């Protein structure tokens, strides 16, 4: 699969993540991740599995993050096309649209039954705390 095709597929997956997050449908959001995924948030220990992703995103929402904006800047295939990477930027917003956090991310996607699912979700704030 060409990088442009991978970019198109992953962009659609990111759009679904943003949609499900905004709706608060964390179970659906979790289905975009592999069963054995890893979530690596800044300042926290990593969490494993879909349950960890559901919990992590639920807590983010409960802590006042209403919306997330994910912007992919670069995608490509690795390991023969069954694995892909996605490097980009994120913005977390309160309900009034004000920024809670902004930073960069690096995701690793893995094909499972012919569909890219997120295997590793790692992000890091660009803000000074």
C-alpha positions in Angstrom: 0.0 0.0 0.0 1.4 3.4 -1.0 2.0 6.1 1.7 -0.9 8.2 0.2 -3.3 5.2 0.6 -2.1 4.6 4.1 -2.6 8.3 4.9 -6.2 8.2 3.6 -7.0 5.1 5.6 -5.5 6.4 8.8 -7.1 9.8 8.4 -10.5 8.1 8.3 -9.6 6.1 11.4 -8.5 9.3 13.2 -11.8 11.0 12.2 -13.7 8.1 13.8 -11.6 8.5 17.0 -12.4 12.2 17.2 -16.1 11.5 16.5 -16.4 8.8 19.1 -14.6 10.9 21.7 -16.8 13.9 21.1 -19.9 11.6 21.5 -18.4 10.0 24.6 -18.7 6.5 22.9 -15.5 5.1 24.4 -16.4 1.5 23.7 -16.6 2.3 20.0 -13.4 4.3 20.2 -11.7 1.3 21.9 -12.6 -0.9 18.9 -10.2 1.2 16.8 -7.3 -0.2 18.9 -5.8 -3.7 18.9 -6.8 -5.9 21.8 -3.2 -5.8 23.1 -2.7 -2.1 22.5 -0.6 0.3 24.6 -1.6 3.8 25.6 1.4 6.1 26.6 0.2 9.4 28.1 2.6 12.1 29.3 3.4 11.8 33.0 1.7 8.5 33.5 2.6 4.8 33.3 1.5 3.1 30.1 -1.8 1.2 30.1 -2.5 -1.9 28.2 -5.4 -3.3 26.2 -8.7 -1.8 25.1 -9.9 -1.5 28.6 -7.0 0.8 29.4 -7.8 2.9 26.3 -11.5 3.2 27.2 -10.5 4.1 30.8 -7.9 6.6 29.7 -10.1 8.5 27.3 -13.1 8.4 29.7 -10.9 10.0 32.4 -9.7 12.6 29.9 -13.3 13.6 29.2 -14.2 13.6 32.9 -11.4 16.0 33.5 -12.9 18.6 31.2 -11.5 17.7 27.8 -14.5 18.1 25.6 -12.9 17.6 22.1 -9.7 16.3 20.6 -8.4 17.4 17.3 -5.9 15.0 15.7 -3.9 16.1 12.6 -1.8 13.6 10.8 1.4 15.1 9.3 3.1 12.0 8.0 2.2 8.3 7.5 3.9 5.4 6.0 4.1 1.6 5.9 6.7 -0.5 7.7 7.3 -4.2 7.9 5.9 -5.1 4.6 2.7 -3.1 4.9 1.1 -4.9 7.9 2.3 -2.1 10.2 2.2 1.6 9.6 3.2 4.7 11.5 1.4 8.0 11.9 3.1 11.2 13.2 1.1 14.3 13.9 -0.2 16.9 16.3 -3.1 17.0 18.7 -5.1 19.7 20.4 -7.4 19.1 23.4 -10.2 21.6 24.0 -12.7 22.5 26.7 -16.4 22.8 25.7 -16.0 26.6 25.1 -13.2 25.8 22.6 -10.3 27.0 24.8 -7.2 24.9 24.6 -6.4 22.5 27.4 -3.3 21.0 25.9 -1.5 20.7 22.5 1.3 18.5 21.5 2.6 15.9 19.2 1.9 12.2 18.8 3.3 9.0 17.2 1.0 6.1 16.6 1.8 2.6 15.4 -0.9 0.9 13.5 -1.2 -2.9 12.8 -3.4 -4.7 10.3 -5.8 -7.1 12.0 -8.1 -9.0 9.7 -7.2 -6.6 6.9 -7.9 -3.4 8.8 -5.5 -1.0 10.5 -6.0 -0.8 14.2 -3.9 1.3 16.6 -1.3 -0.8 18.4 0.6 2.0 20.2 -0.7 5.4 21.0 1.9 7.8 22.4 1.6 11.5 22.8 3.5 14.3 24.5 2.5 17.8 25.4 4.3 20.8 23.8 3.2 23.1 26.6 5.4 24.1 29.5 3.8 23.1 32.8 
